[in-house]
Every structure is written in C-alpha cells, then in structure tokens.
Amino acid sequence: MDANRDSSLATDDELLQAQAELWNHVFAYTKSMSLRCAVELGIPDAIHRRGGSITVPDLVAELSLPPSRTPYLRRLMRLLAHAGFFDAGPAPDAYGLTLLSRLLVSAPGAGQGLSPFALAMLHPIIVSPSMSLAAWFRAADDAARVPFATAHGGREFYAVVKENPEFGAAFNEAMACDGRFVMDLIVRVHGQDLFRGIASLVDVGGGSGAAARAIAAAFPHVKCSVLELPHVVASVPPGDGGVEFVAGDMFERVPKADAVLLKWILHGWGDEECVKILRRCREALPAGGRVIVMDLVVGSSPADARATETQLLWDVMMMGVVGSPERDEGEWRKIFDDAGFSGYKILAILGIRSVIEVYP
C-alpha cells in the first residue's frame, strides 16, 4: 500500500491492514514491558539452568511462581517467542533460548549478561519522560529544559539519580555490562588495529573502568587510566586490574596519553559541551595521537532499516531524558572542526554504533 495514498482511495483490505499496523505500533510497548517482566522474573537464566529448554509448568516451578499463574505465563511466553526472544518447541509447551535471550543470561561464560541494561532502560525513571513529551512541547521555553524534568517535577536526570541510589547503581551496572560486551568484541576482533602504536590510553568518563581493564588485559604494554569525577573514583572497589584512576573533570583537563577514549560519552552532551571536551582531549595528545570515539552515527548503515530505526529510537529517548542528540556524520564533522581537529575516520564496526578515530 502506498503510504501517500488518500485513505478514501484505499481498498477495504488495505484499510484493515493499515489498522492492524497502527495497532501494532500502539501496543508495541507491551513487547518491551513483557521483556522487562521476563528479565525481572529471571526467565532466561531459568531456561539456561534447565539445559536450554523448559516447559511452561516447569518454568513456573523453577521460578517459584504460584501454579495459578501458569496460563498467564504461557501467554507471555507465546508473545516473547513470536517476537524472537525465545524459541517455541519442538516439544509441546516448551521454550528454549535464542541468540536474543542468550544476551540476557547472567551465568558466567553462558551469555553476555545484558539484563542490567534492559532493566535500566525500561525502568520507570527512564520511561516516564515518554509520557510527558506532548506536555513538554506545549510548555513555555522556561518551564523545563527536557521532557524528563516535566515528568519529574522540574528535576533533571542526574539530580534524580542522586536522589535514588538504588536506580543509580542499576544505571551504572547497565553502562558497565554494555562496556564489557562492547570491549570484548573490540579487543578480540578490532583491537590490533584500534590500539596500534599506543603506549598509553586514558578512558574519559570511564566509570568503574570496565573498558580500560579490558584493554589493559588484552594489551599489557598499554598503560591505561580512567578519568572520572572524584565521587566515582572514591566508589571504585580495590583491585585496579592494571588501571590507574584519576579524579578530575573532563571539562577542565584530560591526562596526557597517546590515545583518549570517549566511549558512549559525547552523545550525552550538547554540541557546545562536546567541543569543550574534545578541546581538552586534543590538548592531552602528543603528535600522532588520536581520540577514539565510540558512539552512534545516525545513518551509518543506510541499507539496514532496522539499524537506522534503532538509532532514531535512541535519539528520541535521549531527547526525552537528557536532551542531547544522536548525530549524523555532518553533525560529528562540525563538532570535530570546531574543536580544532584536522580529520577523522568512521569505522562502522559496532552494530548500530561506530568507532570514530579523530586526529589532531
């Protein structure tokens, strides 16, 4: 059906098909919340513990749920299997893991442990701004800077995180598990190219040091450090894994190193702030050094409509939560130029994210 056709010219079948598609979009949140439910209940781990396949009644018992919930769990699993999260069959009423749900298994060596990421991104604190988008668009300019503040009584994201240490810990673990997942791929597949000729690296805004530790373990000759705010450094447990932690502010000074890593940092800031951060990074580099940016480049996979849609979903989510944009190549280029860099190279090697090497 041509999306631009007048509905009065559509056939009855086309109108019904359009209605079905509209309903699919309207109820798409049910799929996300069903996924959240499955992760909260521990369904991926339960299936893993039972050897990779389990019947619904056995799953109810494994999760210590009331037996009366069996028909309702069956309906939940039917939806999640249809969505690709679980594999239905071949035994009657049985479900197994798929590649998607294996990402959520937390057992060491059995999955990628991305459940904390799913739970944090589907937490009410993150989701609630989406319910306030229209109110925010209609509000006066000085009412709230971002939809998140509209939804949270004028408070912005990091203020709410500070007030909710339990969510703050969950959010930090979400970022850490994503870092472990990405850096495992990076060091195994692309590390020799990305970290060529580097004797030292500083991970700016590197949190608890998951990325820096992965690099240090894979490339012991690289001296790795993490620049973080003082309260973050103070919270890092003992056992540095060969990584030095430096308390400081990336807007003021970045420690000198052959390479500066900005993993999933710049998308959280506006253009003006990004230019300031990048200028501090450029000041830290020697001749021949580089900044390694790991972030979204919208439109980096033009032939993959699902990848582009996921990037745009990220963009609107970020608009709602902190206000900063996901950027296309032209927007990245302007930031790099304004920060005084001479060139860059985009490597579309991280799924919907890319690695950008930026040269002073």
Contacts in CASP RR format, 6 or more apart in sequence:
PFRMAT RR
TARGET T0000
AUTHOR 0000-0000-0000
METHOD contacts of the structure
MODEL  1
MDANRDSSLATDDELLQAQAELWNHVFAYTKSMSLRCAVELGIPDAIHRR
GGSITVPDLVAELSLPPSRTPYLRRLMRLLAHAGFFDAGPAPDAYGLTLL
SRLLVSAPGAGQGLSPFALAMLHPIIVSPSMSLAAWFRAADDAARVPFAT
AHGGREFYAVVKENPEFGAAFNEAMACDGRFVMDLIVRVHGQDLFRGIAS
LVDVGGGSGAAARAIAAAFPHVKCSVLELPHVVASVPPGDGGVEFVAGDM
FERVPKADAVLLKWILHGWGDEECVKILRRCREALPAGGRVIVMDLVVGS
SPADARATETQLLWDVMMMGVVGSPERDEGEWRKIFDDAGFSGYKILAIL
GIRSVIEVYP
1 10 0 8 1.000
1 14 0 8 1.000
1 17 0 8 1.000
1 18 0 8 1.000
7 15 0 8 1.000
7 18 0 8 1.000
10 18 0 8 1.000
30 79 0 8 1.000
31 79 0 8 1.000
31 80 0 8 1.000
31 83 0 8 1.000
32 122 0 8 1.000
33 122 0 8 1.000
34 76 0 8 1.000
34 79 0 8 1.000
34 80 0 8 1.000
34 83 0 8 1.000
35 80 0 8 1.000
35 83 0 8 1.000
35 85 0 8 1.000
35 118 0 8 1.000
35 122 0 8 1.000
36 118 0 8 1.000
36 119 0 8 1.000
36 122 0 8 1.000
37 76 0 8 1.000
38 44 0 8 1.000
38 76 0 8 1.000
38 80 0 8 1.000
38 85 0 8 1.000
38 101 0 8 1.000
38 104 0 8 1.000
39 104 0 8 1.000
39 115 0 8 1.000
39 118 0 8 1.000
39 119 0 8 1.000
40 119 0 8 1.000
41 63 0 8 1.000
41 65 0 8 1.000
42 63 0 8 1.000
42 115 0 8 1.000
43 59 0 8 1.000
43 63 0 8 1.000
43 77 0 8 1.000
43 86 0 8 1.000
43 101 0 8 1.000
44 97 0 8 1.000
44 101 0 8 1.000
44 102 0 8 1.000
44 104 0 8 1.000
44 105 0 8 1.000
44 106 0 8 1.000
44 115 0 8 1.000
45 105 0 8 1.000
45 106 0 8 1.000
45 107 0 8 1.000
46 54 0 8 1.000
46 59 0 8 1.000
46 62 0 8 1.000
46 63 0 8 1.000
47 53 0 8 1.000
47 54 0 8 1.000
47 59 0 8 1.000
47 86 0 8 1.000
47 95 0 8 1.000
47 96 0 8 1.000
47 97 0 8 1.000
47 101 0 8 1.000
48 97 0 8 1.000
48 105 0 8 1.000
48 107 0 8 1.000
48 110 0 8 1.000
48 111 0 8 1.000
49 62 0 8 1.000
49 107 0 8 1.000
50 58 0 8 1.000
50 62 0 8 1.000
52 96 0 8 1.000
52 97 0 8 1.000
53 89 0 8 1.000
53 91 0 8 1.000
53 94 0 8 1.000
53 95 0 8 1.000
53 96 0 8 1.000
54 62 0 8 1.000
54 94 0 8 1.000
54 95 0 8 1.000
54 96 0 8 1.000
55 91 0 8 1.000
55 92 0 8 1.000
55 93 0 8 1.000
55 94 0 8 1.000
55 95 0 8 1.000
56 70 0 8 1.000
56 73 0 8 1.000
56 74 0 8 1.000
56 77 0 8 1.000
56 93 0 8 1.000
56 94 0 8 1.000
56 95 0 8 1.000
57 67 0 8 1.000
57 70 0 8 1.000
57 93 0 8 1.000
59 73 0 8 1.000
59 77 0 8 1.000
59 95 0 8 1.000
60 66 0 8 1.000
60 67 0 8 1.000
60 69 0 8 1.000
60 70 0 8 1.000
60 73 0 8 1.000
65 73 0 8 1.000
74 93 0 8 1.000
77 86 0 8 1.000
77 88 0 8 1.000
77 95 0 8 1.000
78 88 0 8 1.000
80 86 0 8 1.000
81 87 0 8 1.000
81 88 0 8 1.000
81 95 0 8 1.000
84 98 0 8 1.000
84 100 0 8 1.000
85 98 0 8 1.000
85 100 0 8 1.000
85 101 0 8 1.000
86 95 0 8 1.000
86 96 0 8 1.000
86 97 0 8 1.000
86 98 0 8 1.000
86 101 0 8 1.000
87 95 0 8 1.000
87 96 0 8 1.000
87 97 0 8 1.000
87 98 0 8 1.000
88 94 0 8 1.000
88 95 0 8 1.000
88 96 0 8 1.000
89 95 0 8 1.000
89 96 0 8 1.000
97 105 0 8 1.000
102 110 0 8 1.000
102 111 0 8 1.000
102 112 0 8 1.000
103 111 0 8 1.000
103 112 0 8 1.000
103 113 0 8 1.000
103 114 0 8 1.000
104 111 0 8 1.000
104 112 0 8 1.000
104 113 0 8 1.000
104 114 0 8 1.000
104 115 0 8 1.000
104 118 0 8 1.000
105 111 0 8 1.000
105 112 0 8 1.000
105 113 0 8 1.000
105 115 0 8 1.000
106 113 0 8 1.000
106 115 0 8 1.000
112 177 0 8 1.000
112 181 0 8 1.000
113 177 0 8 1.000
113 181 0 8 1.000
114 177 0 8 1.000
114 178 0 8 1.000
114 181 0 8 1.000
115 177 0 8 1.000
116 170 0 8 1.000
116 173 0 8 1.000
116 174 0 8 1.000
116 176 0 8 1.000
116 177 0 8 1.000
117 174 0 8 1.000
117 175 0 8 1.000
117 177 0 8 1.000
117 178 0 8 1.000
119 170 0 8 1.000
119 174 0 8 1.000
120 126 0 8 1.000
120 167 0 8 1.000
120 170 0 8 1.000
120 171 0 8 1.000
120 173 0 8 1.000
120 174 0 8 1.000
121 174 0 8 1.000
121 317 0 8 1.000
123 167 0 8 1.000
123 170 0 8 1.000
123 171 0 8 1.000
125 152 0 8 1.000
125 160 0 8 1.000
125 164 0 8 1.000
125 167 0 8 1.000
126 317 0 8 1.000
126 321 0 8 1.000
128 148 0 8 1.000
128 151 0 8 1.000
128 152 0 8 1.000
129 136 0 8 1.000
129 146 0 8 1.000
129 147 0 8 1.000
129 148 0 8 1.000
129 150 0 8 1.000
129 151 0 8 1.000
129 152 0 8 1.000
129 320 0 8 1.000
129 321 0 8 1.000
130 147 0 8 1.000
130 317 0 8 1.000
130 320 0 8 1.000
131 151 0 8 1.000
132 147 0 8 1.000
132 150 0 8 1.000
132 151 0 8 1.000
133 147 0 8 1.000
133 320 0 8 1.000
135 147 0 8 1.000
135 150 0 8 1.000
136 143 0 8 1.000
136 144 0 8 1.000
136 146 0 8 1.000
136 147 0 8 1.000
136 150 0 8 1.000
136 320 0 8 1.000
139 150 0 8 1.000
143 150 0 8 1.000
144 150 0 8 1.000
144 154 0 8 1.000
145 156 0 8 1.000
145 323 0 8 1.000
146 156 0 8 1.000
146 157 0 8 1.000
146 319 0 8 1.000
146 320 0 8 1.000
146 321 0 8 1.000
146 322 0 8 1.000
146 323 0 8 1.000
147 319 0 8 1.000
147 320 0 8 1.000
147 321 0 8 1.000
148 156 0 8 1.000
148 157 0 8 1.000
148 160 0 8 1.000
148 320 0 8 1.000
148 321 0 8 1.000
148 322 0 8 1.000
148 323 0 8 1.000
149 155 0 8 1.000
149 156 0 8 1.000
152 160 0 8 1.000
155 163 0 8 1.000
156 322 0 8 1.000
157 321 0 8 1.000
157 322 0 8 1.000
160 167 0 8 1.000
161 167 0 8 1.000
161 168 0 8 1.000
161 171 0 8 1.000
172 207 0 8 1.000
172 208 0 8 1.000
175 207 0 8 1.000
175 264 0 8 1.000
176 207 0 8 1.000
176 208 0 8 1.000
176 209 0 8 1.000
176 210 0 8 1.000
178 264 0 8 1.000
179 210 0 8 1.000
179 211 0 8 1.000
179 214 0 8 1.000
179 263 0 8 1.000
179 264 0 8 1.000
180 210 0 8 1.000
180 214 0 8 1.000
182 211 0 8 1.000
182 263 0 8 1.000
182 294 0 8 1.000
182 350 0 8 1.000
182 353 0 8 1.000
183 210 0 8 1.000
183 211 0 8 1.000
183 214 0 8 1.000
183 215 0 8 1.000
184 214 0 8 1.000
185 350 0 8 1.000
186 194 0 8 1.000
186 214 0 8 1.000
186 350 0 8 1.000
186 355 0 8 1.000
187 214 0 8 1.000
187 215 0 8 1.000
187 217 0 8 1.000
187 218 0 8 1.000
187 219 0 8 1.000
188 218 0 8 1.000
189 349 0 8 1.000
190 347 0 8 1.000
190 349 0 8 1.000
190 355 0 8 1.000
191 218 0 8 1.000
191 219 0 8 1.000
194 292 0 8 1.000
194 355 0 8 1.000
194 357 0 8 1.000
195 201 0 8 1.000
195 215 0 8 1.000
195 219 0 8 1.000
195 222 0 8 1.000
195 259 0 8 1.000
197 258 0 8 1.000
198 219 0 8 1.000
198 222 0 8 1.000
198 258 0 8 1.000
198 259 0 8 1.000
199 221 0 8 1.000
199 222 0 8 1.000
199 223 0 8 1.000
199 258 0 8 1.000
200 222 0 8 1.000
200 223 0 8 1.000
200 224 0 8 1.000
200 225 0 8 1.000
200 256 0 8 1.000
200 257 0 8 1.000
200 258 0 8 1.000
200 259 0 8 1.000
201 212 0 8 1.000
201 215 0 8 1.000
201 222 0 8 1.000
201 223 0 8 1.000
201 224 0 8 1.000
201 225 0 8 1.000
201 257 0 8 1.000
201 258 0 8 1.000
201 259 0 8 1.000
201 260 0 8 1.000
201 261 0 8 1.000
202 224 0 8 1.000
202 225 0 8 1.000
202 226 0 8 1.000
202 227 0 8 1.000
202 246 0 8 1.000
202 254 0 8 1.000
202 255 0 8 1.000
202 256 0 8 1.000
202 257 0 8 1.000
202 259 0 8 1.000
202 260 0 8 1.000
202 261 0 8 1.000
202 284 0 8 1.000
203 209 0 8 1.000
203 211 0 8 1.000
203 212 0 8 1.000
203 215 0 8 1.000
203 224 0 8 1.000
203 225 0 8 1.000
203 226 0 8 1.000
203 227 0 8 1.000
203 261 0 8 1.000
203 263 0 8 1.000
204 227 0 8 1.000
204 250 0 8 1.000
204 254 0 8 1.000
204 260 0 8 1.000
204 261 0 8 1.000
204 262 0 8 1.000
204 265 0 8 1.000
204 277 0 8 1.000
204 281 0 8 1.000
205 226 0 8 1.000
205 227 0 8 1.000
205 228 0 8 1.000
205 232 0 8 1.000
205 250 0 8 1.000
205 262 0 8 1.000
205 265 0 8 1.000
206 212 0 8 1.000
206 226 0 8 1.000
206 227 0 8 1.000
206 228 0 8 1.000
206 261 0 8 1.000
206 263 0 8 1.000
206 265 0 8 1.000
207 226 0 8 1.000
207 228 0 8 1.000
207 232 0 8 1.000
207 236 0 8 1.000
208 232 0 8 1.000
208 235 0 8 1.000
208 236 0 8 1.000
209 226 0 8 1.000
209 236 0 8 1.000
209 243 0 8 1.000
209 245 0 8 1.000
211 261 0 8 1.000
211 263 0 8 1.000
212 224 0 8 1.000
212 225 0 8 1.000
212 226 0 8 1.000
212 243 0 8 1.000
212 261 0 8 1.000
213 224 0 8 1.000
213 241 0 8 1.000
213 242 0 8 1.000
213 243 0 8 1.000
215 222 0 8 1.000
215 224 0 8 1.000
215 261 0 8 1.000
216 222 0 8 1.000
216 224 0 8 1.000
216 241 0 8 1.000
216 242 0 8 1.000
216 243 0 8 1.000
217 241 0 8 1.000
223 244 0 8 1.000
223 257 0 8 1.000
224 242 0 8 1.000
224 243 0 8 1.000
224 244 0 8 1.000
225 243 0 8 1.000
225 244 0 8 1.000
225 245 0 8 1.000
225 246 0 8 1.000
225 255 0 8 1.000
225 257 0 8 1.000
226 233 0 8 1.000
226 243 0 8 1.000
226 244 0 8 1.000
226 245 0 8 1.000
226 246 0 8 1.000
227 246 0 8 1.000
227 248 0 8 1.000
227 250 0 8 1.000
227 254 0 8 1.000
227 255 0 8 1.000
228 236 0 8 1.000
228 245 0 8 1.000
228 246 0 8 1.000
228 247 0 8 1.000
228 248 0 8 1.000
229 247 0 8 1.000
229 248 0 8 1.000
229 249 0 8 1.000
230 247 0 8 1.000
230 248 0 8 1.000
233 245 0 8 1.000
233 246 0 8 1.000
233 247 0 8 1.000
233 248 0 8 1.000
234 247 0 8 1.000
236 245 0 8 1.000
246 255 0 8 1.000
250 265 0 8 1.000
250 277 0 8 1.000
250 280 0 8 1.000
250 281 0 8 1.000
251 273 0 8 1.000
251 276 0 8 1.000
251 277 0 8 1.000
251 280 0 8 1.000
252 280 0 8 1.000
253 280 0 8 1.000
253 283 0 8 1.000
253 284 0 8 1.000
254 260 0 8 1.000
254 280 0 8 1.000
254 281 0 8 1.000
254 283 0 8 1.000
254 284 0 8 1.000
255 284 0 8 1.000
256 284 0 8 1.000
256 285 0 8 1.000
256 286 0 8 1.000
257 284 0 8 1.000
257 285 0 8 1.000
258 285 0 8 1.000
258 286 0 8 1.000
258 288 0 8 1.000
258 289 0 8 1.000
259 285 0 8 1.000
259 289 0 8 1.000
259 290 0 8 1.000
259 291 0 8 1.000
259 292 0 8 1.000
260 281 0 8 1.000
260 284 0 8 1.000
260 285 0 8 1.000
260 290 0 8 1.000
260 291 0 8 1.000
260 292 0 8 1.000
261 291 0 8 1.000
261 292 0 8 1.000
261 294 0 8 1.000
262 277 0 8 1.000
262 281 0 8 1.000
262 291 0 8 1.000
262 292 0 8 1.000
262 293 0 8 1.000
262 294 0 8 1.000
262 295 0 8 1.000
263 293 0 8 1.000
263 294 0 8 1.000
263 295 0 8 1.000
264 294 0 8 1.000
264 295 0 8 1.000
264 353 0 8 1.000
265 277 0 8 1.000
265 295 0 8 1.000
266 274 0 8 1.000
266 277 0 8 1.000
266 278 0 8 1.000
266 293 0 8 1.000
266 295 0 8 1.000
266 335 0 8 1.000
267 295 0 8 1.000
267 296 0 8 1.000
267 314 0 8 1.000
267 318 0 8 1.000
267 324 0 8 1.000
267 325 0 8 1.000
267 326 0 8 1.000
267 327 0 8 1.000
268 318 0 8 1.000
268 322 0 8 1.000
268 323 0 8 1.000
268 324 0 8 1.000
269 277 0 8 1.000
269 324 0 8 1.000
270 323 0 8 1.000
270 324 0 8 1.000
270 325 0 8 1.000
271 331 0 8 1.000
271 334 0 8 1.000
271 335 0 8 1.000
271 338 0 8 1.000
274 335 0 8 1.000
274 339 0 8 1.000
275 335 0 8 1.000
275 338 0 8 1.000
275 339 0 8 1.000
278 291 0 8 1.000
278 335 0 8 1.000
278 336 0 8 1.000
278 339 0 8 1.000
278 340 0 8 1.000
278 341 0 8 1.000
278 358 0 8 1.000
279 339 0 8 1.000
279 340 0 8 1.000
281 291 0 8 1.000
281 339 0 8 1.000
282 291 0 8 1.000
282 339 0 8 1.000
282 340 0 8 1.000
282 341 0 8 1.000
282 360 0 8 1.000
285 291 0 8 1.000
285 360 0 8 1.000
287 360 0 8 1.000
288 359 0 8 1.000
288 360 0 8 1.000
289 359 0 8 1.000
289 360 0 8 1.000
290 357 0 8 1.000
290 358 0 8 1.000
290 359 0 8 1.000
290 360 0 8 1.000
291 341 0 8 1.000
291 357 0 8 1.000
291 358 0 8 1.000
292 355 0 8 1.000
292 356 0 8 1.000
292 357 0 8 1.000
292 358 0 8 1.000
293 355 0 8 1.000
293 356 0 8 1.000
293 357 0 8 1.000
293 358 0 8 1.000
294 350 0 8 1.000
294 353 0 8 1.000
294 354 0 8 1.000
294 355 0 8 1.000
294 356 0 8 1.000
295 327 0 8 1.000
295 353 0 8 1.000
295 354 0 8 1.000
295 356 0 8 1.000
296 311 0 8 1.000
296 314 0 8 1.000
296 315 0 8 1.000
296 326 0 8 1.000
296 327 0 8 1.000
296 352 0 8 1.000
296 353 0 8 1.000
296 354 0 8 1.000
297 327 0 8 1.000
297 328 0 8 1.000
297 329 0 8 1.000
297 332 0 8 1.000
297 346 0 8 1.000
297 348 0 8 1.000
297 353 0 8 1.000
297 354 0 8 1.000
297 356 0 8 1.000
298 308 0 8 1.000
298 311 0 8 1.000
298 312 0 8 1.000
298 315 0 8 1.000
298 326 0 8 1.000
298 327 0 8 1.000
298 328 0 8 1.000
299 307 0 8 1.000
299 308 0 8 1.000
299 311 0 8 1.000
299 328 0 8 1.000
299 329 0 8 1.000
300 307 0 8 1.000
300 311 0 8 1.000
300 329 0 8 1.000
300 346 0 8 1.000
300 348 0 8 1.000
300 352 0 8 1.000
300 354 0 8 1.000
301 307 0 8 1.000
301 308 0 8 1.000
301 348 0 8 1.000
301 351 0 8 1.000
301 352 0 8 1.000
302 308 0 8 1.000
307 351 0 8 1.000
307 352 0 8 1.000
310 352 0 8 1.000
311 326 0 8 1.000
311 352 0 8 1.000
312 326 0 8 1.000
314 326 0 8 1.000
314 352 0 8 1.000
315 325 0 8 1.000
315 326 0 8 1.000
318 324 0 8 1.000
318 325 0 8 1.000
318 326 0 8 1.000
319 325 0 8 1.000
325 331 0 8 1.000
327 335 0 8 1.000
329 346 0 8 1.000
332 344 0 8 1.000
332 346 0 8 1.000
332 356 0 8 1.000
333 344 0 8 1.000
336 343 0 8 1.000
336 344 0 8 1.000
336 358 0 8 1.000
340 360 0 8 1.000
341 358 0 8 1.000
341 359 0 8 1.000
341 360 0 8 1.000
342 359 0 8 1.000
342 360 0 8 1.000
343 358 0 8 1.000
343 359 0 8 1.000
344 356 0 8 1.000
344 357 0 8 1.000
344 358 0 8 1.000
344 359 0 8 1.000
345 356 0 8 1.000
345 357 0 8 1.000
345 359 0 8 1.000
346 354 0 8 1.000
346 355 0 8 1.000
346 356 0 8 1.000
347 354 0 8 1.000
347 355 0 8 1.000
347 356 0 8 1.000
347 357 0 8 1.000
348 354 0 8 1.000
349 355 0 8 1.000
END
